[in-house]
Amino acid sequence: MISVRNAREKDLPQLLEIYNDIIARTTAVFEYRPHNLDMRRSWYESKIKDGYPVFVAEENEKILGFSSFGPFRAWPAYKYSVENSVYVASDQRGKGIGKLLIPPLIKAAMEKNMHVIVASIEATNKASLRLHQSFGFIEVAHFKEVGYKFGKWLDLKFLELMLNTPSHPSQD
């Protein structure tokens, strides 16, 4: 049975394996070079320090995928907006793992009083587009040829999910 839980530091080698496979074989990440365990640890520690969630889908101690969110932009007025990430192991895609990893992100964003979740998705990634749209994300932008990977130009779509939070936003 697949369970979704908060990631732990001991999960980092499996998260790294998934992430590096995505870098090497897909356009889901606009990165060329694989990461190392120190980079993944730094990423994880930064998420924890800043209060951002990292969730894993797990079955029999094997991580099948992970999700997280972080700041959309660094300026103070963006404090109610986050950008999400959902990554699924190559041998687990198409099995509904992504559908398990998005609800805890939405719940965590609402608990943190976020107002918008942004998803940045390479334009030909139909599975990720459909996944996000199934949770109410709406396409709001299409950037042409903003990335270059595997010998071709890549378009990027922004989708957003508007939340009914916060009830009392501030400029503090």
LUMNUKE-638968 format. One record per atom (N, C-alpha, C): atom name; residue number from 1; x, y, z. Coordinates in steps of 0.05 Angstrom, whole numbers. Layout:
<"CA" NUM <X Y Z>>;
...
This chain:
<"N" 1 <17 -24 0>>;
<"CA" 1 <0 0 0>>;
<"C" 1 <18 25 0>>;
<"N" 2 <10 44 -16>>;
<"CA" 2 <26 69 -18>>;
<"C" 2 <16 89 3>>;
<"N" 3 <36 100 17>>;
<"CA" 3 <29 121 37>>;
<"C" 3 <44 146 30>>;
<"N" 4 <33 169 38>>;
<"CA" 4 <46 195 34>>;
<"C" 4 <52 205 62>>;
<"N" 5 <77 215 65>>;
<"CA" 5 <86 225 91>>;
<"C" 5 <106 247 86>>;
<"N" 6 <113 260 108>>;
<"CA" 6 <135 280 107>>;
<"C" 6 <161 266 102>>;
<"N" 7 <177 278 85>>;
<"CA" 7 <204 267 79>>;
<"C" 7 <221 269 104>>;
<"N" 8 <241 250 105>>;
<"CA" 8 <261 250 126>>;
<"C" 8 <288 251 113>>;
<"N" 9 <308 258 128>>;
<"CA" 9 <335 260 117>>;
<"C" 9 <344 234 105>>;
<"N" 10 <336 212 116>>;
<"CA" 10 <345 186 106>>;
<"C" 10 <333 180 78>>;
<"N" 11 <313 195 70>>;
<"CA" 11 <301 192 43>>;
<"C" 11 <318 205 21>>;
<"N" 12 <336 222 28>>;
<"CA" 12 <350 238 9>>;
<"C" 12 <364 223 -14>>;
<"N" 13 <377 200 -8>>;
<"CA" 13 <389 185 -31>>;
<"C" 13 <368 176 -52>>;
<"N" 14 <345 168 -43>>;
<"CA" 14 <324 160 -62>>;
<"C" 14 <313 185 -76>>;
<"N" 15 <309 207 -63>>;
<"CA" 15 <300 231 -76>>;
<"C" 15 <320 241 -97>>;
<"N" 16 <346 239 -90>>;
<"CA" 16 <367 246 -108>>;
<"C" 16 <366 228 -133>>;
<"N" 17 <362 202 -129>>;
<"CA" 17 <361 184 -152>>;
<"C" 17 <338 192 -171>>;
<"N" 18 <315 198 -160>>;
<"CA" 18 <291 206 -176>>;
<"C" 18 <298 232 -191>>;
<"N" 19 <308 251 -176>>;
<"CA" 19 <313 278 -187>>;
<"C" 19 <334 276 -210>>;
<"N" 20 <355 261 -205>>;
<"CA" 20 <376 259 -226>>;
<"C" 20 <366 245 -251>>;
<"N" 21 <349 225 -247>>;
<"CA" 21 <337 212 -270>>;
<"C" 21 <320 232 -286>>;
<"N" 22 <306 249 -272>>;
<"CA" 22 <289 269 -286>>;
<"C" 22 <307 289 -301>>;
<"N" 23 <329 297 -288>>;
<"CA" 23 <348 315 -302>>;
<"C" 23 <359 302 -327>>;
<"N" 24 <367 277 -325>>;
<"CA" 24 <380 263 -347>>;
<"C" 24 <361 256 -370>>;
<"N" 25 <336 251 -364>>;
<"CA" 25 <318 239 -385>>;
<"C" 25 <293 256 -392>>;
<"N" 26 <288 277 -377>>;
<"CA" 26 <263 292 -383>>;
<"C" 26 <268 322 -385>>;
<"N" 27 <248 336 -393>>;
<"CA" 27 <249 365 -393>>;
<"C" 27 <233 377 -370>>;
<"N" 28 <227 361 -350>>;
<"CA" 28 <212 370 -327>>;
<"C" 28 <228 389 -310>>;
<"N" 29 <255 387 -311>>;
<"CA" 29 <273 404 -297>>;
<"C" 29 <292 416 -318>>;
<"N" 30 <294 443 -318>>;
<"CA" 30 <311 456 -337>>;
<"C" 30 <340 457 -325>>;
<"N" 31 <351 434 -321>>;
<"CA" 31 <378 431 -310>>;
<"C" 31 <393 411 -328>>;
<"N" 32 <419 415 -330>>;
<"CA" 32 <435 397 -347>>;
<"C" 32 <450 376 -332>>;
<"N" 33 <461 383 -309>>;
<"CA" 33 <479 366 -294>>;
<"C" 33 <466 353 -270>>;
<"N" 34 <473 328 -264>>;
<"CA" 34 <462 315 -241>>;
<"C" 34 <471 329 -215>>;
<"N" 35 <454 326 -195>>;
<"CA" 35 <461 337 -169>>;
<"C" 35 <475 315 -153>>;
<"N" 36 <488 323 -131>>;
<"CA" 36 <500 304 -113>>;
<"C" 36 <485 305 -86>>;
<"N" 37 <492 287 -68>>;
<"CA" 37 <478 284 -43>>;
<"C" 37 <480 309 -26>>;
<"N" 38 <503 323 -27>>;
<"CA" 38 <505 348 -12>>;
<"C" 38 <486 369 -22>>;
<"N" 39 <482 370 -48>>;
<"CA" 39 <464 390 -59>>;
<"C" 39 <435 383 -51>>;
<"N" 40 <428 358 -51>>;
<"CA" 40 <401 349 -43>>;
<"C" 40 <397 355 -13>>;
<"N" 41 <417 350 3>>;
<"CA" 41 <415 355 31>>;
<"C" 41 <412 385 37>>;
<"N" 42 <427 401 23>>;
<"CA" 42 <424 430 26>>;
<"C" 42 <396 440 18>>;
<"N" 43 <385 429 -4>>;
<"CA" 43 <358 435 -13>>;
<"C" 43 <338 427 9>>;
<"N" 44 <341 403 20>>;
<"CA" 44 <323 393 41>>;
<"C" 44 <325 410 66>>;
<"N" 45 <349 416 75>>;
<"CA" 45 <353 432 99>>;
<"C" 45 <341 460 96>>;
<"N" 46 <344 471 72>>;
<"CA" 46 <333 497 67>>;
<"C" 46 <302 497 68>>;
<"N" 47 <290 476 57>>;
<"CA" 47 <261 473 58>>;
<"C" 47 <252 472 88>>;
<"N" 48 <265 455 103>>;
<"CA" 48 <257 451 131>>;
<"C" 48 <261 477 147>>;
<"N" 49 <284 490 143>>;
<"CA" 49 <290 515 158>>;
<"C" 49 <269 537 151>>;
<"N" 50 <261 538 126>>;
<"CA" 50 <242 559 117>>;
<"C" 50 <212 551 122>>;
<"N" 51 <208 527 132>>;
<"CA" 51 <181 518 138>>;
<"C" 51 <165 508 114>>;
<"N" 52 <179 499 93>>;
<"CA" 52 <165 489 70>>;
<"C" 52 <164 459 71>>;
<"N" 53 <142 447 61>>;
<"CA" 53 <139 418 63>>;
<"C" 53 <154 403 42>>;
<"N" 54 <161 378 48>>;
<"CA" 54 <171 359 29>>;
<"C" 54 <156 333 35>>;
<"N" 55 <141 323 16>>;
<"CA" 55 <125 299 20>>;
<"C" 55 <137 277 2>>;
<"N" 56 <135 252 11>>;
<"CA" 56 <142 229 -5>>;
<"C" 56 <119 210 -7>>;
<"N" 57 <117 197 -30>>;
<"CA" 57 <99 174 -33>>;
<"C" 57 <117 149 -31>>;
<"N" 58 <109 131 -13>>;
<"CA" 58 <127 108 -6>>;
<"C" 58 <111 82 -6>>;
<"N" 59 <124 61 -15>>;
<"CA" 59 <112 34 -13>>;
<"C" 59 <135 15 -7>>;
<"N" 60 <132 0 14>>;
<"CA" 60 <153 -19 23>>;
<"C" 60 <180 -6 25>>;
<"N" 61 <181 18 37>>;
<"CA" 61 <206 33 41>>;
<"C" 61 <219 43 15>>;
<"N" 62 <205 41 -7>>;
<"CA" 62 <216 52 -32>>;
<"C" 62 <201 78 -38>>;
<"N" 63 <216 99 -43>>;
<"CA" 63 <204 125 -50>>;
<"C" 63 <196 124 -79>>;
<"N" 64 <170 129 -84>>;
<"CA" 64 <160 128 -111>>;
<"C" 64 <159 156 -124>>;
<"N" 65 <158 177 -107>>;
<"CA" 65 <157 204 -117>>;
<"C" 65 <158 223 -94>>;
<"N" 66 <161 249 -100>>;
<"CA" 66 <161 269 -79>>;
<"C" 66 <150 295 -89>>;
<"N" 67 <142 312 -70>>;
<"CA" 67 <131 338 -77>>;
<"C" 67 <139 358 -56>>;
<"N" 68 <139 383 -64>>;
<"CA" 68 <146 405 -46>>;
<"C" 68 <136 431 -57>>;
<"N" 69 <139 452 -42>>;
<"CA" 69 <136 478 -53>>;
<"C" 69 <156 497 -38>>;
<"N" 70 <160 520 -51>>;
<"CA" 70 <178 540 -40>>;
<"C" 70 <169 567 -51>>;
<"N" 71 <184 587 -45>>;
<"CA" 71 <176 614 -53>>;
<"C" 71 <174 617 -83>>;
<"N" 72 <154 632 -92>>;
<"CA" 72 <151 637 -120>>;
<"C" 72 <171 658 -129>>;
<"N" 73 <174 679 -114>>;
<"CA" 73 <193 700 -119>>;
<"C" 73 <203 710 -92>>;
<"N" 74 <226 723 -92>>;
<"CA" 74 <239 731 -67>>;
<"C" 74 <228 757 -55>>;
<"N" 75 <215 774 -70>>;
<"CA" 75 <206 800 -59>>;
<"C" 75 <183 797 -40>>;
<"N" 76 <181 814 -20>>;
<"CA" 76 <162 812 2>>;
<"C" 76 <133 810 -7>>;
<"N" 77 <125 824 -27>>;
<"CA" 77 <97 824 -35>>;
<"C" 77 <88 797 -47>>;
<"N" 78 <107 779 -53>>;
<"CA" 78 <100 753 -63>>;
<"C" 78 <96 733 -40>>;
<"N" 79 <96 742 -15>>;
<"CA" 79 <97 724 8>>;
<"C" 79 <73 705 10>>;
<"N" 80 <52 710 -5>>;
<"CA" 80 <28 693 -4>>;
<"C" 80 <27 674 -28>>;
<"N" 81 <49 672 -43>>;
<"CA" 81 <50 655 -67>>;
<"C" 81 <73 636 -65>>;
<"N" 82 <68 611 -73>>;
<"CA" 82 <89 590 -73>>;
<"C" 82 <89 576 -100>>;
<"N" 83 <112 563 -106>>;
<"CA" 83 <114 547 -131>>;
<"C" 83 <118 518 -123>>;
<"N" 84 <102 501 -135>>;
<"CA" 84 <104 473 -127>>;
<"C" 84 <121 457 -146>>;
<"N" 85 <129 433 -137>>;
<"CA" 85 <144 413 -152>>;
<"C" 85 <133 386 -146>>;
<"N" 86 <129 370 -166>>;
<"CA" 86 <121 342 -163>>;
<"C" 86 <138 325 -181>>;
<"N" 87 <151 305 -169>>;
<"CA" 87 <169 287 -185>>;
<"C" 87 <162 258 -178>>;
<"N" 88 <160 242 -199>>;
<"CA" 88 <153 214 -196>>;
<"C" 88 <175 197 -209>>;
<"N" 89 <183 176 -196>>;
<"CA" 89 <203 157 -207>>;
<"C" 89 <194 147 -234>>;
<"N" 90 <213 143 -252>>;
<"CA" 90 <206 136 -280>>;
<"C" 90 <189 111 -282>>;
<"N" 91 <195 91 -265>>;
<"CA" 91 <179 66 -267>>;
<"C" 91 <152 67 -252>>;
<"N" 92 <146 91 -241>>;
<"CA" 92 <120 94 -227>>;
<"C" 92 <101 114 -240>>;
<"N" 93 <110 126 -262>>;
<"CA" 93 <93 146 -276>>;
<"C" 93 <69 133 -288>>;
<"N" 94 <47 147 -287>>;
<"CA" 94 <22 137 -298>>;
<"C" 94 <6 119 -279>>;
<"N" 95 <15 117 -254>>;
<"CA" 95 <2 100 -234>>;
<"C" 95 <-13 116 -213>>;
<"N" 96 <-15 142 -217>>;
<"CA" 96 <-31 159 -198>>;
<"C" 96 <-14 169 -174>>;
<"N" 97 <12 167 -175>>;
<"CA" 97 <28 176 -153>>;
<"C" 97 <26 207 -150>>;
<"N" 98 <27 221 -172>>;
<"CA" 98 <24 250 -171>>;
<"C" 98 <-2 259 -158>>;
<"N" 99 <-23 244 -163>>;
<"CA" 99 <-49 250 -151>>;
<"C" 99 <-49 247 -121>>;
<"N" 100 <-31 231 -111>>;
<"CA" 100 <-28 228 -82>>;
<"C" 100 <-11 250 -70>>;
<"N" 101 <7 262 -85>>;
<"CA" 101 <26 281 -75>>;
<"C" 101 <17 310 -76>>;
<"N" 102 <-3 316 -92>>;
<"CA" 102 <-13 344 -93>>;
<"C" 102 <-31 352 -70>>;
<"N" 103 <-50 335 -62>>;
<"CA" 103 <-68 344 -40>>;
<"C" 103 <-53 353 -14>>;
<"N" 104 <-32 338 -5>>;
<"CA" 104 <-19 349 19>>;
<"C" 104 <-5 376 14>>;
<"N" 105 <3 381 -11>>;
<"CA" 105 <15 407 -17>>;
<"C" 105 <-6 429 -14>>;
<"N" 106 <-30 424 -25>>;
<"CA" 106 <-52 444 -24>>;
<"C" 106 <-59 448 5>>;
<"N" 107 <-62 427 21>>;
<"CA" 107 <-68 430 49>>;
<"C" 107 <-47 446 64>>;
<"N" 108 <-22 440 59>>;
<"CA" 108 <0 454 72>>;
<"C" 108 <1 483 64>>;
<"N" 109 <-5 489 39>>;
<"CA" 109 <-5 517 30>>;
<"C" 109 <-28 532 44>>;
<"N" 110 <-51 520 47>>;
<"CA" 110 <-73 533 61>>;
<"C" 110 <-66 537 91>>;
<"N" 111 <-53 517 103>>;
<"CA" 111 <-45 520 131>>;
<"C" 111 <-24 542 135>>;
<"N" 112 <-9 547 114>>;
<"CA" 112 <11 568 116>>;
<"C" 112 <0 595 106>>;
<"N" 113 <-26 596 102>>;
<"CA" 113 <-40 620 93>>;
<"C" 113 <-30 630 66>>;
<"N" 114 <-23 612 48>>;
<"CA" 114 <-16 620 21>>;
<"C" 114 <-41 626 5>>;
<"N" 115 <-38 642 -15>>;
<"CA" 115 <-61 650 -32>>;
<"C" 115 <-60 637 -60>>;
<"N" 116 <-36 632 -69>>;
<"CA" 116 <-33 622 -97>>;
<"C" 116 <-11 600 -97>>;
<"N" 117 <-16 578 -111>>;
<"CA" 117 <5 559 -117>>;
<"C" 117 <9 560 -147>>;
<"N" 118 <34 564 -155>>;
<"CA" 118 <42 566 -183>>;
<"C" 118 <56 540 -190>>;
<"N" 119 <49 529 -214>>;
<"CA" 119 <63 506 -225>>;
<"C" 119 <75 514 -251>>;
<"N" 120 <102 510 -254>>;
<"CA" 120 <116 516 -278>>;
<"C" 120 <121 490 -292>>;
<"N" 121 <109 486 -316>>;
<"CA" 121 <109 460 -329>>;
<"C" 121 <118 463 -358>>;
<"N" 122 <137 447 -367>>;
<"CA" 122 <146 448 -395>>;
<"C" 122 <122 441 -412>>;
<"N" 123 <118 457 -433>>;
<"CA" 123 <93 457 -448>>;
<"C" 123 <85 431 -461>>;
<"N" 124 <104 412 -466>>;
<"CA" 124 <96 387 -478>>;
<"C" 124 <91 365 -457>>;
<"N" 125 <93 372 -432>>;
<"CA" 125 <90 352 -410>>;
<"C" 125 <59 350 -404>>;
<"N" 126 <46 336 -422>>;
<"CA" 126 <17 334 -421>>;
<"C" 126 <7 321 -395>>;
<"N" 127 <22 301 -385>>;
<"CA" 127 <14 287 -361>>;
<"C" 127 <14 306 -337>>;
<"N" 128 <35 322 -334>>;
<"CA" 128 <36 341 -312>>;
<"C" 128 <15 363 -315>>;
<"N" 129 <11 372 -339>>;
<"CA" 129 <-10 392 -344>>;
<"C" 129 <-38 381 -336>>;
<"N" 130 <-44 357 -345>>;
<"CA" 130 <-70 344 -337>>;
<"C" 130 <-72 340 -307>>;
<"N" 131 <-50 330 -295>>;
<"CA" 131 <-50 326 -266>>;
<"C" 131 <-57 352 -251>>;
<"N" 132 <-44 373 -257>>;
<"CA" 132 <-49 398 -243>>;
<"C" 132 <-77 409 -250>>;
<"N" 133 <-85 407 -275>>;
<"CA" 133 <-112 416 -282>>;
<"C" 133 <-134 400 -267>>;
<"N" 134 <-129 375 -261>>;
<"CA" 134 <-148 358 -247>>;
<"C" 134 <-152 368 -218>>;
<"N" 135 <-134 384 -208>>;
<"CA" 135 <-136 396 -181>>;
<"C" 135 <-145 425 -182>>;
<"N" 136 <-153 434 -206>>;
<"CA" 136 <-163 462 -208>>;
<"C" 136 <-143 482 -217>>;
<"N" 137 <-118 474 -222>>;
<"CA" 137 <-98 493 -233>>;
<"C" 137 <-107 503 -260>>;
<"N" 138 <-104 528 -266>>;
<"CA" 138 <-111 540 -291>>;
<"C" 138 <-87 552 -305>>;
<"N" 139 <-84 547 -331>>;
<"CA" 139 <-61 559 -345>>;
<"C" 139 <-65 589 -347>>;
<"N" 140 <-43 604 -339>>;
<"CA" 140 <-45 633 -339>>;
<"C" 140 <-23 645 -357>>;
<"N" 141 <-3 629 -365>>;
<"CA" 141 <18 640 -382>>;
<"C" 141 <32 618 -398>>;
<"N" 142 <41 626 -422>>;
<"CA" 142 <56 607 -439>>;
<"C" 142 <80 623 -450>>;
<"N" 143 <103 616 -439>>;
<"CA" 143 <128 629 -448>>;
<"C" 143 <141 612 -470>>;
<"N" 144 <147 625 -492>>;
<"CA" 144 <158 611 -515>>;
<"C" 144 <189 610 -513>>;
<"N" 145 <200 586 -518>>;
<"CA" 145 <228 582 -521>>;
<"C" 145 <245 594 -499>>;
<"N" 146 <237 591 -474>>;
<"CA" 146 <252 602 -452>>;
<"C" 146 <274 583 -441>>;
<"N" 147 <273 558 -450>>;
<"CA" 147 <293 538 -442>>;
<"C" 147 <305 524 -466>>;
<"N" 148 <328 512 -462>>;
<"CA" 148 <341 497 -484>>;
<"C" 148 <353 472 -472>>;
<"N" 149 <343 449 -480>>;
<"CA" 149 <353 423 -470>>;
<"C" 149 <349 402 -491>>;
<"N" 150 <367 382 -492>>;
<"CA" 150 <365 360 -511>>;
<"C" 150 <364 370 -540>>;
<"N" 151 <378 392 -546>>;
<"CA" 151 <380 403 -573>>;
<"C" 151 <355 416 -583>>;
<"N" 152 <337 425 -565>>;
<"CA" 152 <313 439 -575>>;
<"C" 152 <304 460 -555>>;
<"N" 153 <290 480 -565>>;
<"CA" 153 <279 501 -549>>;
<"C" 153 <254 490 -534>>;
<"N" 154 <251 499 -510>>;
<"CA" 154 <229 490 -493>>;
<"C" 154 <211 513 -485>>;
<"N" 155 <185 509 -487>>;
<"CA" 155 <165 528 -477>>;
<"C" 155 <159 521 -449>>;
<"N" 156 <150 541 -433>>;
<"CA" 156 <143 537 -406>>;
<"C" 156 <115 548 -401>>;
<"N" 157 <98 533 -388>>;
<"CA" 157 <71 542 -381>>;
<"C" 157 <70 547 -351>>;
<"N" 158 <56 568 -343>>;
<"CA" 158 <51 573 -315>>;
<"C" 158 <21 567 -311>>;
<"N" 159 <16 551 -291>>;
<"CA" 159 <-11 545 -282>>;
<"C" 159 <-13 555 -253>>;
<"N" 160 <-37 564 -245>>;
<"CA" 160 <-40 572 -217>>;
<"C" 160 <-66 562 -205>>;
<"N" 161 <-64 557 -179>>;
<"CA" 161 <-87 550 -164>>;
<"C" 161 <-91 571 -143>>;
<"N" 162 <-115 584 -144>>;
<"CA" 162 <-121 605 -125>>;
<"C" 162 <-134 592 -100>>;
<"N" 163 <-125 599 -77>>;
<"CA" 163 <-135 589 -52>>;
<"C" 163 <-151 611 -38>>;
<"N" 164 <-169 603 -20>>;
<"CA" 164 <-186 622 -6>>;
<"C" 164 <-172 632 20>>;
<"N" 165 <-146 632 20>>;
<"CA" 165 <-130 642 43>>;
<"C" 165 <-112 664 33>>;
<"N" 166 <-101 680 49>>;
<"CA" 166 <-107 683 77>>;
<"C" 166 <-132 700 81>>;
<"N" 167 <-144 698 104>>;
<"CA" 167 <-168 713 110>>;
<"C" 167 <-161 743 116>>;
<"N" 168 <-138 748 127>>;
<"CA" 168 <-130 775 133>>;
<"C" 168 <-101 780 124>>;
<"N" 169 <-96 784 98>>;
<"CA" 169 <-69 789 89>>;
<"C" 169 <-58 815 101>>;
<"N" 170 <-31 816 103>>;
<"CA" 170 <-19 840 113>>;
<"C" 170 <6 847 96>>;
<"N" 171 <16 871 100>>;
<"CA" 171 <40 880 87>>;
<"C" 171 <64 880 105>>;
<"N" 172 <62 865 127>>;
<"CA" 172 <84 863 146>>;
<"C" 172 <107 849 135>>;
